[in-house]
Amino acid sequence: MDYLNAFWVGGLICALVQILLDKTKLMPGRVMVLLVCTGTLLGALGLYQPLLDYAGAGAGVPLLGFGNTLWIGMKEAINENGVLGLFTGGFTACAAGISAALIFSYIASLIFKPKMKE
């Protein structure tokens, strides 16, 4: 049942974002920022954790989950270091994921030959 919940929640998030992209003139970069900020806000309000517990990776993998992870890291760092944690917590919480994305994308660029669109 966990897989089914992850699938339908993640699919619903992606479908809603696709509708947002299709029905508005927002550029994809702005939508990505909107998703991260929304995930952070939902995490701060305590609304994202129940969704994450229910859907697992279906809620944790989209950009909403990245925003929630930033919030969790900032909250922990603020509790430990005070106001300075506001600036360091998000980086600490997301360092492993961002590092993995950079390393794997670099390896992929070595394996595959990029081509310009014609």
C-alpha angles and dihedrals in degrees: 000000000000091000092050092050091048091049098050097041093046090045092050092051091049093045092051091049091049090051089049090052093046098045100042135050092237115135117236092248092057091048089052091052089047091053094049092048091047091051090050092049093047089049092050090051091050093242100112100058095065089050090048091050090050101042103026111189091006088071099027101054102054119080090265087068091051090055090049090051090052090052093049091051093048093048092052093045092048090053090051103036106018121226092349088067088067088071100037106035099075092050092049094049095049101035096102094049095045092046091050091050091051095046095046093045090051091051090049090051089055093050100043127049112232117225130195118240114252 
